[in-house]
Amino acid sequence: MVLERINSPEDLKQCSMGDLNTLAGEMRNFLIERASKHMGHVGPDLGFVEATIALHRVFDTPKDKIVFDVSHQTYPHKMLTGRKKAYMEEASYDEVGPYTDPKESPYDLFSIGHTSTSIDLAIGLAKARDLLSGTEKVVAVIGDGSLSGGMALEGLSIAGEQESQLLIILNDNEMSIAENHGGMYKGLKRLRESNGQAEDNLFRAMGLEYLYEEQGNDVESLVKALEKAKSYEKPVVLHIHTAKGKGLKFAEEDKESWHWHLPFHLETGKTREEYNFPGEDIGELTAEFLLAKMKKDPAVLVITAGVLGGMGFYAKQRKEAGKQFVDVGIAEQTGVTLACGAAKNGAKPVFFTSATFLQRAYDQISHDAAINSLPITMVVNSASILGMRDKTHLGLYLLAMANSIPNLLIFAPAFKGEYFSLLDWALEQQEHPVLIFAPEGNVLEDEAPVKKSFFPVSYQEIPRGKKVAIFATGSLYEEGREGAKNFEKKTGIKPSLINPGILSHLDKAYLENLEKDHELVVVLEDGILSGGFAEKIASFYSLKPMKVLSLGLEKEFYDEYDLEALMKEYHMDRESMVERILEVL
Amino acid sequence: MVLERINSPEDLKQCSMGDLNTLAGEMRNFLIERASKHMGHVGPDLGFVEATIALHRVFDTPKDKIVFDVSHQTYPHKMLTGRKKAYMEEASYDEVGPYTDPKESPYDLFSIGHTSTSIDLAIGLAKARDLLSGTEKVVAVIGDGSLSGGMALEGLSIAGEQESQLLIILNDNEMSIAENHGGMYKGLKRLRESNGQAEDNLFRAMGLEYLYEEQGNDVESLVKALEKAKSYEKPVVLHIHTAKGKGLKFAEEDKESWHWHLPFHLETGKTREEYNFPGEDIGELTAEFLLAKMKKDPAVLVITAGVLGGMGFYAKQRKEAGKQFVDVGIAEQTGVTLACGAAKNGAKPVFFTSATFLQRAYDQISHDAAINSLPITMVVNSASILGMRDKTHLGLYLLAMANSIPNLLIFAPAFKGEYFSLLDWALEQQEHPVLIFAPEGNVLEDEAPVKKSFFPVSYQEIPRGKKVAIFATGSLYEEGREGAKNFEKKTGIKPSLINPGILSHLDKAYLENLEKDHELVVVLEDGILSGGFAEKIASFYSLKPMKVLSLGLEKEFYDEYDLEALMKEYHMDRESMVERILEVL
């Protein structure tokens, strides 16, 4: 086995082309085997095996610097840079993270998980090299899907002004997570079909040199192409055509479903039974609800930025939605601002993405939606400690971020009926941009009458108690409810339990009323405390005798955390919450 | 005078071409006259007189929808849409705002003040039109400078996929606020020089149709070009070449200085004496400091995103800085992430922009800088109630926004020596991204020994008092100090006065120590309370008897506010602050 001999990129330089081809096959087999047993990205990595081998063969890493966009295609890179055990031995699968991480290896330059950053990072690396008279080569690897993000396009233009070495590899597998959207993809198609010769070349329009290599899954062709590209002493784009999912039939045939996948049976491609979660899927329910609403109302417009599954808009639902669905590609800024334009002209837009990706649209939510009081609805998933747990994908900061925007209503509904009633209300009202955190975890049946109107603010009290009031926000409602029960068991005192629903504005009348017969307000914050809901409550009572106990996270990045341990550490689970309450009472 | 007859765009349709030419001259004269007496944008408006006339002649506004990017070029538009008095009569100059505003006129679709949003807004308007079977035409007007912003480029691509009418007018005056940066501008130059015929057309690469009109300051040519463009039932770019500052010699010759200008003498172009502020300019001092540091250290790299004056980097300073200065154009995302790449490779980057524009880079500050613990320094101006006061340009939310990002240190220095020592420290440390709010208002001499190190946190106590502690943050230090004096005069009690310096992290030891002999902590917050510094203090004491009085703004948008009145309303000035303290004591 060639792979046995490869412990660092240095070893690749001793290999024959035949060896490198064999190596690609071996790596691909291990990747497929691992994917069948360990969740993770599939298509992006299978398509980038040969290119990774060629890159490490031609360049002198880690002296030469390679930045991988998103870095979800770096499993082959990790295999070649001292971490192959994590791909070859099941017991070691968890020894590497899913993205590049400088803590893992000197071959990984940055922790990366969002798209479209690689060109800008590479320009910065090159700029520092030039200032400090370095000689290393700098390479950015970016997929065609990531190219739709504005900062990648900004980067292309700024790279086009640079006067020293910078190689941008466009890994074109004709796909984003799902299909690409945007006129630029017609241009890329023309380039692929003309072997790079077509007119109106985006990269040349940005002031860059351009090379094309059709054989993006052939090591020898890639080595030649890279040798040539490496010789340029100015910025150049090497556009390579690769096959997403190469070598795994299911992934080649259904690229969208196999961008990322749960463990599966190698023979059938079916997800392993133990990963088939029972229960309802809030995303699928959301798509169902919106499709029904679209049929009744042509003004309803669903917009997403490249992440389609989270709100249940798979190929079937997209087809059903027709012109009432727009995928803008990975372009959250455009997603939000397009929604603003549509709202202004009478549409009822819903923009969906994951919490961590909405960060890209902060300015647009503020400047385009909120200043203009445009009734756009934004729905995000994973804005919860129960959501995604890689440090580059955390939704723990979104409330704090969004809470700085005036005129924006932010809701974290706890119950299913509440969530859909809220979504409906948000689409029909004409006053405010609305941000909704879709419930994570178990989909809960309503424990209070479902409201029809959600602003001005009024909290749901379930039920009234005394002495202690527990605010259980959004996806942490269940934990708070169980905590309240435990507290009652332990003390005989029935606390008030509140589902605030809205996290951007206070129900001041309710809070004042609590002062009558409560001495402690407990806030269970689903994220960091800094800038969140608990600080607002504490601030409200800051001249009053009411004590406020804030149970939430410190302002830190958390990586691949153990949910139970983290909640325990911060007294957020149903048991330790009670201990902490008893301490401060 | 033709302008006398024009009360709405409808009236333009009755004019001969000769009349329209005369009108352009009349409008330009009024604009110049007004600019000489009223601060505001100059160059963008003078260059866009003819195009505005042609637009309102050819299109049927307000049924047809025109979105102006930034909307700083809309003085001519306002003159033609019922607001000419505000440009013709000095007593009425203040009756209009500097940007489009739907509250001002039905011809203004959005409040806009940031760049690069127009294409996305227009796509949204067109999308809603198509869903609701409307027939109105949709037009986006965008300058070449705004085109460097990523969301504009995203928009071009998404527009390139649309199948119905959408006109994008590229108003190319060969300038951003200062000169343009990015390879795309080489492409635009080739297009201008070839009358639109050059190869590698950016717009066609994005899937759009393309037209070129060289005579961008000739009404008749523009009317013809617009008639043609209007007939397209698919997205088309009409690239017009205009002259920024046309008709005002000074503005034609020094486009950067005359993008926006203070009132001036018509004969000499010199700023009117009453607008020559005495005192030190923190921006110019910053440039001086950084240029001196650059000379000693080749690793220092100053980056800006199109706004050069705020940190004192005018043409002379840019030349002096040479390769150690990068202007990325209006591309804040790239500015921050390029800085991250540079920091990773040994440079000491400082990124500068205005507070309101840093909003665009939230995700990059979090994902690229903070997660990676990269030592980039960001300096912003106008992150204060004393800063810019148009609702689209407020810096009142930046602290709250940035406070949601772990690992980011946020400083609001009060004193000159403190600010420069901090800047130096930030550039030399290797642990954290640092965000510095440059002091606004009077540049203050230090009232305490200048620190050399700024993290871990330690507050500056000036001096220790008792009973009441007043935290006077950043640019509000002076107000807080005077408030403290007034309080002492009134009560005989000397309060503690604190310059916290850092607003992202608490000096917990200090806060605990205050509990010994203080019963009230007053926090003077330079911005909104939500998510700011005061909420953190309130939260810190939320289980303690210490009272916290938060003096800051409600989470709202404020427009063209009267500073004194606003501070009085929120008890933030030196007098009413004391009244409020006495109330709660």
HADDOCK unambig.tbl for C-alpha pairs under 7 A between the chains (distance, minus, plus):
assign (segid A and resid 110 and name CA) (segid B and resid 372 and name CA) 6.42 0.50 0.50
assign (segid A and resid 111 and name CA) (segid B and resid 372 and name CA) 6.12 0.50 0.50
assign (segid A and resid 120 and name CA) (segid B and resid 334 and name CA) 5.68 0.50 0.50
assign (segid A and resid 120 and name CA) (segid B and resid 337 and name CA) 5.63 0.50 0.50
assign (segid A and resid 120 and name CA) (segid B and resid 338 and name CA) 4.82 0.50 0.50
assign (segid A and resid 121 and name CA) (segid B and resid 337 and name CA) 5.70 0.50 0.50
assign (segid A and resid 121 and name CA) (segid B and resid 338 and name CA) 5.13 0.50 0.50
assign (segid A and resid 121 and name CA) (segid B and resid 340 and name CA) 6.42 0.50 0.50
assign (segid A and resid 121 and name CA) (segid B and resid 341 and name CA) 4.20 0.50 0.50
assign (segid A and resid 122 and name CA) (segid B and resid 341 and name CA) 6.14 0.50 0.50
assign (segid A and resid 123 and name CA) (segid B and resid 338 and name CA) 6.05 0.50 0.50
assign (segid A and resid 123 and name CA) (segid B and resid 341 and name CA) 6.95 0.50 0.50
assign (segid A and resid 124 and name CA) (segid B and resid 338 and name CA) 4.26 0.50 0.50
assign (segid A and resid 124 and name CA) (segid B and resid 339 and name CA) 5.88 0.50 0.50
assign (segid A and resid 124 and name CA) (segid B and resid 340 and name CA) 6.71 0.50 0.50
assign (segid A and resid 124 and name CA) (segid B and resid 341 and name CA) 4.03 0.50 0.50
assign (segid A and resid 124 and name CA) (segid B and resid 342 and name CA) 4.04 0.50 0.50
assign (segid A and resid 125 and name CA) (segid B and resid 341 and name CA) 4.65 0.50 0.50
assign (segid A and resid 125 and name CA) (segid B and resid 342 and name CA) 4.75 0.50 0.50
assign (segid A and resid 125 and name CA) (segid B and resid 344 and name CA) 6.86 0.50 0.50
assign (segid A and resid 125 and name CA) (segid B and resid 345 and name CA) 5.41 0.50 0.50
assign (segid A and resid 127 and name CA) (segid B and resid 342 and name CA) 6.27 0.50 0.50
assign (segid A and resid 128 and name CA) (segid B and resid 342 and name CA) 4.90 0.50 0.50
assign (segid A and resid 128 and name CA) (segid B and resid 345 and name CA) 5.72 0.50 0.50
assign (segid A and resid 128 and name CA) (segid B and resid 346 and name CA) 6.32 0.50 0.50
assign (segid A and resid 128 and name CA) (segid B and resid 347 and name CA) 5.19 0.50 0.50
assign (segid A and resid 129 and name CA) (segid B and resid 345 and name CA) 6.76 0.50 0.50
assign (segid A and resid 131 and name CA) (segid B and resid 298 and name CA) 6.22 0.50 0.50
assign (segid A and resid 131 and name CA) (segid B and resid 299 and name CA) 6.26 0.50 0.50
assign (segid A and resid 132 and name CA) (segid B and resid 298 and name CA) 6.81 0.50 0.50
assign (segid A and resid 132 and name CA) (segid B and resid 299 and name CA) 6.51 0.50 0.50
assign (segid A and resid 148 and name CA) (segid B and resid 154 and name CA) 6.25 0.50 0.50
assign (segid A and resid 149 and name CA) (segid B and resid 154 and name CA) 6.52 0.50 0.50
assign (segid A and resid 150 and name CA) (segid B and resid 150 and name CA) 3.63 0.50 0.50
assign (segid A and resid 150 and name CA) (segid B and resid 151 and name CA) 5.20 0.50 0.50
assign (segid A and resid 150 and name CA) (segid B and resid 153 and name CA) 6.11 0.50 0.50
assign (segid A and resid 150 and name CA) (segid B and resid 154 and name CA) 5.27 0.50 0.50
assign (segid A and resid 151 and name CA) (segid B and resid 150 and name CA) 5.21 0.50 0.50
assign (segid A and resid 151 and name CA) (segid B and resid 333 and name CA) 6.02 0.50 0.50
assign (segid A and resid 151 and name CA) (segid B and resid 334 and name CA) 6.01 0.50 0.50
assign (segid A and resid 153 and name CA) (segid B and resid 150 and name CA) 6.14 0.50 0.50
assign (segid A and resid 153 and name CA) (segid B and resid 153 and name CA) 6.62 0.50 0.50
assign (segid A and resid 154 and name CA) (segid B and resid 148 and name CA) 6.26 0.50 0.50
assign (segid A and resid 154 and name CA) (segid B and resid 149 and name CA) 6.53 0.50 0.50
assign (segid A and resid 154 and name CA) (segid B and resid 150 and name CA) 5.30 0.50 0.50
assign (segid A and resid 154 and name CA) (segid B and resid 331 and name CA) 6.54 0.50 0.50
assign (segid A and resid 154 and name CA) (segid B and resid 334 and name CA) 6.57 0.50 0.50
assign (segid A and resid 155 and name CA) (segid B and resid 334 and name CA) 6.36 0.50 0.50
assign (segid A and resid 157 and name CA) (segid B and resid 182 and name CA) 4.62 0.50 0.50
assign (segid A and resid 157 and name CA) (segid B and resid 183 and name CA) 4.61 0.50 0.50
assign (segid A and resid 157 and name CA) (segid B and resid 184 and name CA) 5.41 0.50 0.50
assign (segid A and resid 158 and name CA) (segid B and resid 181 and name CA) 6.97 0.50 0.50
assign (segid A and resid 158 and name CA) (segid B and resid 182 and name CA) 4.34 0.50 0.50
assign (segid A and resid 158 and name CA) (segid B and resid 183 and name CA) 6.01 0.50 0.50
assign (segid A and resid 158 and name CA) (segid B and resid 328 and name CA) 6.37 0.50 0.50
assign (segid A and resid 160 and name CA) (segid B and resid 182 and name CA) 6.11 0.50 0.50
assign (segid A and resid 160 and name CA) (segid B and resid 183 and name CA) 4.10 0.50 0.50
assign (segid A and resid 161 and name CA) (segid B and resid 182 and name CA) 5.34 0.50 0.50
assign (segid A and resid 161 and name CA) (segid B and resid 183 and name CA) 4.88 0.50 0.50
assign (segid A and resid 181 and name CA) (segid B and resid 158 and name CA) 6.96 0.50 0.50
assign (segid A and resid 182 and name CA) (segid B and resid 157 and name CA) 4.62 0.50 0.50
assign (segid A and resid 182 and name CA) (segid B and resid 158 and name CA) 4.35 0.50 0.50
assign (segid A and resid 182 and name CA) (segid B and resid 160 and name CA) 6.10 0.50 0.50
assign (segid A and resid 182 and name CA) (segid B and resid 161 and name CA) 5.33 0.50 0.50
assign (segid A and resid 183 and name CA) (segid B and resid 157 and name CA) 4.62 0.50 0.50
assign (segid A and resid 183 and name CA) (segid B and resid 158 and name CA) 6.01 0.50 0.50
assign (segid A and resid 183 and name CA) (segid B and resid 160 and name CA) 4.10 0.50 0.50
assign (segid A and resid 183 and name CA) (segid B and resid 161 and name CA) 4.88 0.50 0.50
assign (segid A and resid 183 and name CA) (segid B and resid 206 and name CA) 4.67 0.50 0.50
assign (segid A and resid 183 and name CA) (segid B and resid 207 and name CA) 4.24 0.50 0.50
assign (segid A and resid 184 and name CA) (segid B and resid 157 and name CA) 5.42 0.50 0.50
assign (segid A and resid 184 and name CA) (segid B and resid 205 and name CA) 5.93 0.50 0.50
assign (segid A and resid 184 and name CA) (segid B and resid 206 and name CA) 4.17 0.50 0.50
assign (segid A and resid 184 and name CA) (segid B and resid 207 and name CA) 5.95 0.50 0.50
assign (segid A and resid 186 and name CA) (segid B and resid 207 and name CA) 6.47 0.50 0.50
assign (segid A and resid 187 and name CA) (segid B and resid 205 and name CA) 5.38 0.50 0.50
assign (segid A and resid 187 and name CA) (segid B and resid 206 and name CA) 6.68 0.50 0.50
assign (segid A and resid 187 and name CA) (segid B and resid 207 and name CA) 6.80 0.50 0.50
assign (segid A and resid 199 and name CA) (segid B and resid 200 and name CA) 6.21 0.50 0.50
assign (segid A and resid 200 and name CA) (segid B and resid 199 and name CA) 6.22 0.50 0.50
assign (segid A and resid 200 and name CA) (segid B and resid 200 and name CA) 3.77 0.50 0.50
assign (segid A and resid 200 and name CA) (segid B and resid 201 and name CA) 5.04 0.50 0.50
assign (segid A and resid 200 and name CA) (segid B and resid 202 and name CA) 6.77 0.50 0.50
assign (segid A and resid 200 and name CA) (segid B and resid 204 and name CA) 6.09 0.50 0.50
assign (segid A and resid 200 and name CA) (segid B and resid 205 and name CA) 4.96 0.50 0.50
assign (segid A and resid 201 and name CA) (segid B and resid 200 and name CA) 5.05 0.50 0.50
assign (segid A and resid 201 and name CA) (segid B and resid 205 and name CA) 5.90 0.50 0.50
assign (segid A and resid 202 and name CA) (segid B and resid 200 and name CA) 6.77 0.50 0.50
assign (segid A and resid 202 and name CA) (segid B and resid 202 and name CA) 5.81 0.50 0.50
assign (segid A and resid 202 and name CA) (segid B and resid 205 and name CA) 5.15 0.50 0.50
assign (segid A and resid 204 and name CA) (segid B and resid 200 and name CA) 6.09 0.50 0.50
assign (segid A and resid 205 and name CA) (segid B and resid 184 and name CA) 5.93 0.50 0.50
assign (segid A and resid 205 and name CA) (segid B and resid 187 and name CA) 5.39 0.50 0.50
assign (segid A and resid 205 and name CA) (segid B and resid 200 and name CA) 4.97 0.50 0.50
assign (segid A and resid 205 and name CA) (segid B and resid 201 and name CA) 5.90 0.50 0.50
assign (segid A and resid 205 and name CA) (segid B and resid 202 and name CA) 5.16 0.50 0.50
assign (segid A and resid 206 and name CA) (segid B and resid 183 and name CA) 4.68 0.50 0.50
assign (segid A and resid 206 and name CA) (segid B and resid 184 and name CA) 4.18 0.50 0.50
assign (segid A and resid 206 and name CA) (segid B and resid 187 and name CA) 6.70 0.50 0.50
assign (segid A and resid 207 and name CA) (segid B and resid 183 and name CA) 4.25 0.50 0.50
assign (segid A and resid 207 and name CA) (segid B and resid 184 and name CA) 5.95 0.50 0.50
assign (segid A and resid 207 and name CA) (segid B and resid 186 and name CA) 6.48 0.50 0.50
assign (segid A and resid 207 and name CA) (segid B and resid 187 and name CA) 6.81 0.50 0.50
assign (segid A and resid 298 and name CA) (segid B and resid 131 and name CA) 6.18 0.50 0.50
assign (segid A and resid 298 and name CA) (segid B and resid 132 and name CA) 6.79 0.50 0.50
assign (segid A and resid 299 and name CA) (segid B and resid 131 and name CA) 6.23 0.50 0.50
assign (segid A and resid 299 and name CA) (segid B and resid 132 and name CA) 6.50 0.50 0.50
assign (segid A and resid 328 and name CA) (segid B and resid 158 and name CA) 6.37 0.50 0.50
assign (segid A and resid 331 and name CA) (segid B and resid 154 and name CA) 6.51 0.50 0.50
assign (segid A and resid 333 and name CA) (segid B and resid 151 and name CA) 6.00 0.50 0.50
assign (segid A and resid 334 and name CA) (segid B and resid 120 and name CA) 5.68 0.50 0.50
assign (segid A and resid 334 and name CA) (segid B and resid 151 and name CA) 6.00 0.50 0.50
assign (segid A and resid 334 and name CA) (segid B and resid 154 and name CA) 6.56 0.50 0.50
assign (segid A and resid 334 and name CA) (segid B and resid 155 and name CA) 6.36 0.50 0.50
assign (segid A and resid 337 and name CA) (segid B and resid 120 and name CA) 5.64 0.50 0.50
assign (segid A and resid 337 and name CA) (segid B and resid 121 and name CA) 5.71 0.50 0.50
assign (segid A and resid 338 and name CA) (segid B and resid 120 and name CA) 4.80 0.50 0.50
assign (segid A and resid 338 and name CA) (segid B and resid 121 and name CA) 5.12 0.50 0.50
assign (segid A and resid 338 and name CA) (segid B and resid 123 and name CA) 6.04 0.50 0.50
assign (segid A and resid 338 and name CA) (segid B and resid 124 and name CA) 4.27 0.50 0.50
assign (segid A and resid 339 and name CA) (segid B and resid 124 and name CA) 5.86 0.50 0.50
assign (segid A and resid 340 and name CA) (segid B and resid 121 and name CA) 6.42 0.50 0.50
assign (segid A and resid 340 and name CA) (segid B and resid 124 and name CA) 6.70 0.50 0.50
assign (segid A and resid 341 and name CA) (segid B and resid 121 and name CA) 4.21 0.50 0.50
assign (segid A and resid 341 and name CA) (segid B and resid 122 and name CA) 6.14 0.50 0.50
assign (segid A and resid 341 and name CA) (segid B and resid 123 and name CA) 6.94 0.50 0.50
assign (segid A and resid 341 and name CA) (segid B and resid 124 and name CA) 4.02 0.50 0.50
assign (segid A and resid 341 and name CA) (segid B and resid 125 and name CA) 4.64 0.50 0.50
assign (segid A and resid 342 and name CA) (segid B and resid 124 and name CA) 4.02 0.50 0.50
assign (segid A and resid 342 and name CA) (segid B and resid 125 and name CA) 4.73 0.50 0.50
assign (segid A and resid 342 and name CA) (segid B and resid 127 and name CA) 6.27 0.50 0.50
assign (segid A and resid 342 and name CA) (segid B and resid 128 and name CA) 4.90 0.50 0.50
assign (segid A and resid 344 and name CA) (segid B and resid 125 and name CA) 6.85 0.50 0.50
assign (segid A and resid 345 and name CA) (segid B and resid 125 and name CA) 5.40 0.50 0.50
assign (segid A and resid 345 and name CA) (segid B and resid 128 and name CA) 5.71 0.50 0.50
assign (segid A and resid 345 and name CA) (segid B and resid 129 and name CA) 6.74 0.50 0.50
assign (segid A and resid 346 and name CA) (segid B and resid 128 and name CA) 6.31 0.50 0.50
assign (segid A and resid 347 and name CA) (segid B and resid 128 and name CA) 5.18 0.50 0.50
assign (segid A and resid 359 and name CA) (segid B and resid 362 and name CA) 6.43 0.50 0.50
assign (segid A and resid 359 and name CA) (segid B and resid 363 and name CA) 5.08 0.50 0.50
assign (segid A and resid 360 and name CA) (segid B and resid 362 and name CA) 6.63 0.50 0.50
assign (segid A and resid 360 and name CA) (segid B and resid 363 and name CA) 5.07 0.50 0.50
assign (segid A and resid 362 and name CA) (segid B and resid 359 and name CA) 6.43 0.50 0.50
assign (segid A and resid 362 and name CA) (segid B and resid 360 and name CA) 6.62 0.50 0.50
assign (segid A and resid 362 and name CA) (segid B and resid 362 and name CA) 6.67 0.50 0.50
assign (segid A and resid 363 and name CA) (segid B and resid 359 and name CA) 5.08 0.50 0.50
assign (segid A and resid 363 and name CA) (segid B and resid 360 and name CA) 5.06 0.50 0.50
assign (segid A and resid 367 and name CA) (segid B and resid 392 and name CA) 6.50 0.50 0.50
assign (segid A and resid 372 and name CA) (segid B and resid 110 and name CA) 6.41 0.50 0.50
assign (segid A and resid 372 and name CA) (segid B and resid 111 and name CA) 6.11 0.50 0.50
assign (segid A and resid 392 and name CA) (segid B and resid 367 and name CA) 6.49 0.50 0.50
assign (segid A and resid 397 and name CA) (segid B and resid 404 and name CA) 5.86 0.50 0.50
assign (segid A and resid 400 and name CA) (segid B and resid 404 and name CA) 5.26 0.50 0.50
assign (segid A and resid 400 and name CA) (segid B and resid 531 and name CA) 6.88 0.50 0.50
assign (segid A and resid 401 and name CA) (segid B and resid 401 and name CA) 5.10 0.50 0.50
assign (segid A and resid 401 and name CA) (segid B and resid 404 and name CA) 5.49 0.50 0.50
assign (segid A and resid 403 and name CA) (segid B and resid 530 and name CA) 6.99 0.50 0.50
assign (segid A and resid 403 and name CA) (segid B and resid 531 and name CA) 6.88 0.50 0.50
assign (segid A and resid 404 and name CA) (segid B and resid 397 and name CA) 5.85 0.50 0.50
assign (segid A and resid 404 and name CA) (segid B and resid 400 and name CA) 5.24 0.50 0.50
assign (segid A and resid 404 and name CA) (segid B and resid 401 and name CA) 5.47 0.50 0.50
assign (segid A and resid 404 and name CA) (segid B and resid 530 and name CA) 6.27 0.50 0.50
assign (segid A and resid 404 and name CA) (segid B and resid 531 and name CA) 6.17 0.50 0.50
assign (segid A and resid 406 and name CA) (segid B and resid 555 and name CA) 5.08 0.50 0.50
assign (segid A and resid 406 and name CA) (segid B and resid 556 and name CA) 4.83 0.50 0.50
assign (segid A and resid 406 and name CA) (segid B and resid 557 and name CA) 6.34 0.50 0.50
assign (segid A and resid 407 and name CA) (segid B and resid 556 and name CA) 6.69 0.50 0.50
assign (segid A and resid 530 and name CA) (segid B and resid 403 and name CA) 6.97 0.50 0.50
assign (segid A and resid 530 and name CA) (segid B and resid 404 and name CA) 6.26 0.50 0.50
assign (segid A and resid 531 and name CA) (segid B and resid 400 and name CA) 6.87 0.50 0.50
assign (segid A and resid 531 and name CA) (segid B and resid 403 and name CA) 6.87 0.50 0.50
assign (segid A and resid 531 and name CA) (segid B and resid 404 and name CA) 6.18 0.50 0.50
assign (segid A and resid 531 and name CA) (segid B and resid 530 and name CA) 7.00 0.50 0.50
assign (segid A and resid 531 and name CA) (segid B and resid 531 and name CA) 3.99 0.50 0.50
assign (segid A and resid 535 and name CA) (segid B and resid 535 and name CA) 5.60 0.50 0.50
assign (segid A and resid 535 and name CA) (segid B and resid 536 and name CA) 6.65 0.50 0.50
assign (segid A and resid 535 and name CA) (segid B and resid 539 and name CA) 5.51 0.50 0.50
assign (segid A and resid 536 and name CA) (segid B and resid 535 and name CA) 6.64 0.50 0.50
assign (segid A and resid 538 and name CA) (segid B and resid 538 and name CA) 6.02 0.50 0.50
assign (segid A and resid 538 and name CA) (segid B and resid 539 and name CA) 5.20 0.50 0.50
assign (segid A and resid 538 and name CA) (segid B and resid 542 and name CA) 5.77 0.50 0.50
assign (segid A and resid 539 and name CA) (segid B and resid 535 and name CA) 5.51 0.50 0.50
assign (segid A and resid 539 and name CA) (segid B and resid 538 and name CA) 5.20 0.50 0.50
assign (segid A and resid 539 and name CA) (segid B and resid 539 and name CA) 6.50 0.50 0.50
assign (segid A and resid 542 and name CA) (segid B and resid 538 and name CA) 5.77 0.50 0.50
assign (segid A and resid 542 and name CA) (segid B and resid 542 and name CA) 6.76 0.50 0.50
assign (segid A and resid 542 and name CA) (segid B and resid 547 and name CA) 5.71 0.50 0.50
assign (segid A and resid 542 and name CA) (segid B and resid 548 and name CA) 5.24 0.50 0.50
assign (segid A and resid 543 and name CA) (segid B and resid 547 and name CA) 4.97 0.50 0.50
assign (segid A and resid 543 and name CA) (segid B and resid 548 and name CA) 5.93 0.50 0.50
assign (segid A and resid 543 and name CA) (segid B and resid 549 and name CA) 6.82 0.50 0.50
assign (segid A and resid 547 and name CA) (segid B and resid 542 and name CA) 5.72 0.50 0.50
assign (segid A and resid 547 and name CA) (segid B and resid 543 and name CA) 4.97 0.50 0.50
assign (segid A and resid 548 and name CA) (segid B and resid 542 and name CA) 5.24 0.50 0.50
assign (segid A and resid 548 and name CA) (segid B and resid 543 and name CA) 5.92 0.50 0.50
assign (segid A and resid 549 and name CA) (segid B and resid 543 and name CA) 6.82 0.50 0.50
assign (segid A and resid 555 and name CA) (segid B and resid 406 and name CA) 5.07 0.50 0.50
assign (segid A and resid 556 and name CA) (segid B and resid 406 and name CA) 4.83 0.50 0.50
assign (segid A and resid 556 and name CA) (segid B and resid 407 and name CA) 6.69 0.50 0.50
assign (segid A and resid 557 and name CA) (segid B and resid 406 and name CA) 6.33 0.50 0.50
